[in-house]
Amino acid sequence: MKEKIRVIQYLGSKVNILDAIEKEIKKITPEHGTVVDLFSGTGVVSSYLADSYRVIANDVQEYSSLITGVLIKNSRSLIGYDDLINSEAYKNNKDELCKYFKDILEYEQQVIENNDTELLAKLCECNVFYNGENISDTSRDELKKIFGESINMFTDESIEKFKNDRDIYALFTLYYSNSYFSVEQCIEIDSIRKAIDMIETNSTENSVTKKILMVCLLHAVSEIVSSVGKNFAQPIKVVDGSGKIKTFAINRCMRDRKLKIEDPFKEMLEILNRRRKIYSDSNKAYTLDSFEAIEITEIKAADTFYLDPPYTIDHYSRFYHVLETLVKYDYPILEEKKYNGKIYLMNGRYRNDRFQSNYCIPSKGKMEFEKLIETISSTGANIIMSYSDSDDNQDTRKRVVSKVELMELLKKNYPNVKMRNISHRYRKLSSKNSNRKELDDGELLFICHY
């Protein structure tokens, strides 16, 4: 039985319908043909198809193409988790961060060891992160008693220093502690990230090893994050509007704060080291806009395009921006919003340059889909497109382009178009909030060929 690899928990993941997708692709794709996965996401489809076809994957997000590029190749990491944490790069980075953030680290460790949910909620709501812009004047003196000298690290000057010097990696500790992760978890993430970067790239094997280890770190970070649905739309909100602690949320946050990187990291490394793909040497992964990718000669010559484009108003960059930053490690400027006349950093701590897809914009979505279908059709390639059935009556996000409109666009460009509905248990976003909900729903497959 073919292995189905899930690196991160991903909204709209196709892991449960891989057999159905491959079955339809086999009907219209020649044996030993080439399949392009144009919106590869976390690579579950590309990885599955790479057992039977040459696969060219693409995604505009760097974390995505990194994951997929590793999944579709046969390669092993020459370095393990223990090698990383025993390296001088890891030890030095961790030692320095533990000094810089000594006071809050000690305070946090006591809170977690004592299962003190009241004080944990206080840390989650303290707004001490990034450049300290969200720290209120009224709470600063009280927070100094908790953070001690550590509070002085959260400044623009500190961010610039770490960004420019690169001697010490501190991005996660400055940006995401006291929200998605604990301070201790962030120090661990920063230090492992530093250790991976310090691996010498004096051989192809070492370059591949670094990519594999980065995918393991992405997986581990996705597993230990404290958020609804294990994505990065926003951290778990542990207090309600009146300031009362939410019991379930704070207990879940406490549980997440105790999670370690080691176990999920090692588990993923074991999985990645045993992959075997038939066309490994010729499989490729790109990081491009979908239309830029289609202009590449080898992609133009593909037999079939598998498309799983975004189809609601939700930009995926909002849900996985932390992973993109982990890969880029570029100390980005964070997005701000205006509330009651004052500027605040957003609770989700989003990059201010995160990618916004035209497919998710109601005024542009239909034109974008039309252009995409026409462009692929002009190459002579077939299309298999995943889409979700419109289900406004089930309290989920409305589709930017309806299935009726999509069918019309496809029929304009292909003589043979059919739609198949695959029912399965599926997770979606509620239309009223950012929580995910599970329901029995129809996943649509549009099959288009000449």
C-alpha positions in Angstrom: 0.0 0.0 0.0 1.3 3.4 -1.0 2.4 5.7 1.9 0.5 8.9 2.5 2.7 11.5 4.1 1.2 14.5 5.9 4.0 17.0 6.9 1.7 19.6 8.4 -2.0 19.8 9.2 -3.4 21.7 6.2 -6.8 23.2 5.4 -8.4 21.3 2.5 -5.8 18.6 2.5 -6.4 15.9 -0.1 -4.9 13.1 1.9 -8.2 11.3 2.2 -9.0 11.3 -1.5 -5.6 10.5 -3.0 -6.7 7.2 -4.5 -9.7 8.9 -6.2 -7.4 11.6 -7.6 -4.9 9.1 -8.9 -7.6 7.0 -10.5 -8.9 9.9 -12.6 -5.4 11.0 -13.5 -4.6 7.5 -14.8 -7.6 7.6 -17.1 -6.3 10.6 -19.1 -2.5 10.5 -18.6 -0.2 8.2 -20.5 2.0 5.7 -18.7 5.3 7.3 -17.6 3.7 10.7 -18.3 4.3 14.0 -16.6 1.9 15.5 -14.1 2.1 19.1 -12.9 0.8 19.9 -9.4 0.4 23.6 -9.9 -0.7 24.5 -6.3 1.1 21.9 -4.5 0.3 23.0 -0.9 2.0 20.5 1.4 2.8 18.0 -1.3 0.5 15.2 -0.4 -0.7 14.8 -4.0 2.7 15.3 -5.6 4.2 12.7 -3.3 1.5 10.2 -3.9 1.6 10.6 -7.7 5.4 10.4 -7.8 5.1 6.7 -7.2 3.7 6.4 -10.8 4.5 9.5 -12.7 7.2 12.2 -13.3 5.9 15.1 -11.1 6.6 18.8 -11.4 5.3 20.7 -8.4 4.9 24.4 -7.9 3.6 26.7 -5.2 4.2 30.4 -4.6 5.0 29.9 -0.9 8.5 28.9 -0.1 7.6 26.5 2.8 5.3 24.7 0.5 7.7 24.1 -2.4 10.4 23.1 0.1 8.2 20.4 1.6 7.1 19.1 -1.8 10.6 19.2 -3.2 11.7 16.9 -0.5 8.7 14.6 -0.7 9.1 13.9 -4.4 12.8 13.0 -4.2 14.7 9.9 -3.0 17.2 11.2 -0.5 18.3 10.7 3.0 19.5 13.0 5.7 23.1 12.5 6.7 22.4 14.3 10.0 19.9 13.4 12.7 18.2 15.3 15.5 20.8 14.4 18.1 23.6 15.6 15.8 21.8 19.0 15.6 21.4 19.5 19.3 24.9 18.4 20.0 26.4 20.9 17.5 28.3 24.0 18.6 25.9 26.2 16.6 22.9 24.9 18.5 24.5 25.0 21.9 25.9 28.5 21.5 22.7 29.9 20.2 20.6 28.3 23.0 23.0 29.4 25.7 23.0 33.0 24.5 19.2 33.2 24.2 18.8 31.7 27.7 20.9 34.5 29.0 19.0 37.2 27.1 15.6 35.9 28.2 16.7 34.5 31.5 14.1 36.2 33.7 11.0 35.4 31.6 12.3 31.9 30.9 12.6 31.1 34.6 9.2 32.6 35.3 7.5 30.6 32.5 9.1 27.4 33.5 7.7 27.7 37.0 4.2 28.5 35.6 4.3 25.4 33.4 5.8 23.1 36.1 3.1 24.2 38.5 0.3 24.0 36.0 -0.7 27.5 36.9 -3.4 28.3 34.3 -4.1 31.7 35.8 -0.5 32.9 35.3 -0.3 31.2 31.9 -3.3 33.2 30.8 -1.5 36.3 32.0 1.5 35.5 29.8 -0.7 34.8 26.8 -2.4 38.1 27.1 0.6 40.2 28.1 1.3 41.5 24.5 5.1 41.3 25.0 6.5 40.4 21.6 8.2 41.8 18.5 9.1 45.5 19.2 6.9 45.9 22.3 4.5 48.2 20.5 1.5 46.5 22.0 2.6 46.8 25.6 0.3 49.3 27.3 1.7 52.0 29.5 -0.4 50.9 32.4 0.8 47.3 32.3 4.5 48.0 31.6 5.6 48.3 35.3 3.8 45.1 36.3 5.2 43.2 33.3 8.7 44.3 34.3 8.3 42.3 37.5 7.5 39.2 35.4 10.0 39.7 32.5 12.7 41.4 34.4 15.5 42.5 32.1 14.1 40.3 29.3 11.5 43.0 28.5 14.2 45.2 27.2 14.8 42.7 24.3 11.5 43.5 22.6 12.5 46.7 20.7 13.1 47.7 17.1 16.8 48.1 17.9 17.0 44.5 19.2 15.3 43.2 16.1 17.7 45.1 13.8 20.7 43.9 15.7 19.7 40.2 15.4 18.7 40.7 11.8 21.9 42.2 10.7 24.4 40.4 12.9 23.1 36.9 12.3 25.4 35.6 15.1 22.4 34.6 17.2 19.1 33.5 15.9 16.3 35.0 17.9 13.4 35.6 15.5 10.9 33.2 17.0 11.7 34.2 20.5 11.0 37.8 19.7 8.1 37.4 17.4 6.0 34.4 18.5 6.7 33.7 22.2 3.8 34.2 24.6 1.3 33.3 21.8 1.8 30.4 19.4 4.6 29.0 21.5 6.3 29.3 24.9 9.6 31.2 25.3 11.3 27.9 25.8 9.9 26.4 22.7 10.9 29.5 20.7 14.4 29.3 21.9 14.5 25.7 20.8 13.2 26.5 17.4 15.6 29.4 16.9 18.6 27.2 18.0 17.7 24.3 15.7 17.1 26.7 12.8 20.6 28.1 13.5 22.1 24.6 13.6 20.6 23.7 10.3 21.9 26.9 8.6 25.4 26.2 9.9 25.6 22.8 8.1 28.3 23.3 5.4 26.9 23.1 1.9 30.0 21.7 0.4 28.2 18.8 -1.3 24.9 18.0 -2.9 24.2 15.5 0.0 24.6 18.3 2.6 22.3 20.7 0.6 19.7 18.0 0.5 20.2 17.1 4.2 19.5 20.8 5.1 16.2 20.7 3.2 15.1 17.4 4.8 15.9 18.8 8.3 14.0 22.0 7.6 10.9 19.9 6.6 11.2 18.0 9.9 11.4 21.3 11.8 8.3 22.6 9.9 6.5 19.5 10.9 7.5 19.7 14.5 6.6 23.4 14.7 3.2 22.6 13.2 2.6 19.8 15.8 3.5 21.8 18.9 1.8 25.1 18.0 -0.9 26.4 20.4 -3.7 27.3 18.0 -7.1 26.2 16.8 -6.7 23.5 14.2 -2.9 23.6 14.5 -2.6 26.4 11.9 -1.3 29.9 12.4 -4.3 32.1 11.8 -4.1 33.1 15.4 -3.0 31.7 18.7 -5.6 30.1 21.0 -7.6 32.8 22.8 -7.6 31.8 26.4 -9.8 34.6 27.8 -13.2 35.7 26.7 -14.4 39.3 26.1 -15.0 40.0 29.7 -11.5 38.8 30.7 -12.7 35.5 32.1 -10.3 32.5 31.5 -11.8 29.9 29.2 -11.2 26.6 30.9 -10.9 24.4 27.8 -8.7 26.8 26.0 -6.2 27.4 28.8 -5.9 23.7 29.5 -5.2 23.0 25.9 -2.7 25.8 25.8 -1.0 24.4 28.9 -0.8 21.0 27.2 0.7 22.5 24.0 3.3 24.5 26.0 4.6 21.2 27.4 5.1 19.6 24.0 8.7 19.1 22.8 10.1 19.3 19.3 12.2 16.1 19.5 9.5 13.5 19.0 7.7 14.9 16.0 11.0 15.9 14.4 12.4 12.4 14.7 9.2 10.8 13.5 9.2 12.8 10.3 12.9 12.3 9.7 12.3 8.5 9.9 9.4 8.8 7.4 11.4 11.0 5.0 14.5 8.8 5.1 12.5 5.8 3.8 10.8 7.4 0.7 11.3 5.8 -2.7 10.0 7.6 -5.8 10.3 6.1 -9.3 11.1 9.3 -11.2 13.1 11.0 -8.4 15.9 12.3 -10.6 13.6 14.1 -12.9 11.0 15.4 -10.4 11.2 19.1 -9.7 9.6 21.7 -7.4 9.3 25.4 -8.3 8.4 28.4 -6.2 6.5 30.6 -8.7 3.2 32.3 -9.4 1.0 29.8 -11.2 1.2 31.8 -14.5 4.9 32.2 -14.3 5.2 28.4 -13.8 3.1 27.6 -16.9 5.6 29.5 -19.0 8.4 27.1 -18.2 9.1 24.8 -21.2 9.0 21.5 -19.3 5.7 22.5 -17.6 4.2 23.5 -20.9 5.0 20.0 -22.2 3.2 18.2 -19.4 0.5 15.7 -20.1 -1.8 16.6 -17.2 -2.2 19.5 -14.7 -3.6 18.7 -11.3 -5.1 21.9 -9.9 -6.1 22.5 -6.3 -6.4 26.3 -6.3 -7.7 28.4 -3.4 -11.4 29.0 -3.8 -12.7 31.0 -0.8 -11.9 34.5 0.4 -9.3 33.1 2.8 -5.7 33.7 1.8 -3.7 30.6 2.8 -0.8 32.9 3.7 -2.8 33.9 6.8 -2.9 30.3 8.1 0.8 29.4 7.4 2.7 32.7 7.6 4.7 31.4 10.6 6.0 28.5 8.5 6.9 30.9 5.7 8.9 33.0 8.1 10.6 30.0 9.5 11.9 29.2 6.1 12.8 32.7 5.1 14.1 33.6 8.6 14.1 37.3 7.5 12.7 39.2 10.6 9.8 40.6 8.6 7.8 43.7 9.5 4.5 42.7 11.1 1.1 43.8 10.0 -0.7 46.5 11.9 -4.3 47.6 12.1 -6.1 50.7 13.4 -8.6 50.3 16.3 -10.2 53.2 18.1 -7.8 55.6 16.5 -4.7 53.7 17.7 -2.4 51.5 15.7 -1.9 47.9 17.0 0.1 44.9 15.9 -2.4 42.2 14.9 -3.0 39.3 17.3 -2.0 36.8 14.6 1.4 38.5 14.2 1.2 38.3 10.4 4.0 39.3 8.0 3.0 42.6 6.3 4.1 41.2 2.9 2.3 37.9 3.0 1.1 36.7 -0.3 -2.5 37.6 -1.4 -4.0 35.4 -4.2 -6.2 36.8 -6.8 -8.1 33.5 -6.7 -9.4 34.6 -3.3 -10.6 38.0 -4.3 -14.3 38.1 -5.4 -13.7 40.9 -7.9 -10.8 39.0 -9.5 -11.4 35.3 -8.9 -13.5 34.4 -11.9 -11.1 36.2 -14.3 -8.1 34.5 -12.7 -9.7 31.1 -13.1 -10.7 31.8 -16.7 -7.1 32.9 -17.6 -5.7 29.8 -15.9 -7.9 27.4 -17.7 -7.3 29.0 -21.1 -3.6 29.1 -20.6 -3.4 25.4 -19.7 -5.7 24.4 -22.5 -3.5 26.2 -25.0 -0.7 23.8 -24.1 -2.8 20.8 -25.0 -2.6 19.4 -21.5 -5.5 17.8 -19.6 -6.8 19.1 -16.3 -7.9 17.4 -13.1 -9.2 20.1 -10.7 -10.2 19.7 -7.1 -12.9 21.9 -5.9 -15.3 22.0 -3.0 -19.1 21.8 -3.5 -20.9 25.1 -2.7 -22.5 24.6 0.7 -23.7 27.9 2.1 -26.4 26.1 4.0 -23.7 24.4 6.0 -22.2 27.5 7.5 -18.9 27.4 5.6 -17.0 29.9 3.4 -18.7 30.8 0.2 -16.8 29.9 -3.0 -15.4 32.8 -5.0 -16.5 31.0 -8.2 -19.5 28.6 -8.1 -19.3 25.1 -9.5 -21.7 26.2 -12.2 -19.5 29.1 -13.3 -16.4 26.8 -13.2 -18.1 24.2 -15.3 -19.0 26.8 -17.9 -15.3 28.0 -18.0 -14.0 24.5 -18.4 -16.5 23.6 -21.2 -15.4 26.7 -23.1 -11.9 25.3 -23.3 -12.3 21.5 -23.3 -14.5 19.2 -25.4 -14.7 16.6 -22.7 -15.6 17.8 -19.2 -17.2 15.8 -16.4 -17.6 16.4 -12.7 -17.3 13.7 -10.0 -18.4 14.2 -6.4 -16.4 12.3 -3.7 -18.0 12.3 -0.3 -15.7 12.2 2.6 -15.1 13.6 6.1 -13.7 17.0 5.6 -12.5 20.0 7.6 -13.5 23.5 6.6 -13.6 27.0 7.9 -16.8 28.3 9.5 -18.2 31.4 7.8 -18.6 33.0 11.2 -15.2 32.5 12.7 -11.8 31.1 12.1 -12.4 27.8 13.7 -12.5 24.7 11.6 -15.5 22.4 11.5 -15.9 18.8 10.4 -18.7 17.7 8.2 -19.6 15.2 5.6 -19.1 17.0 2.4 -18.6 16.6 -1.3 -15.2 17.1 -2.8 -15.5 17.8 -6.5 -13.2 16.6 -9.2 -13.4 18.2 -12.6 -11.9 16.0 -15.3 -11.1 17.8 -18.5 -9.4 16.2 -21.6 -9.2 16.2 -25.4 
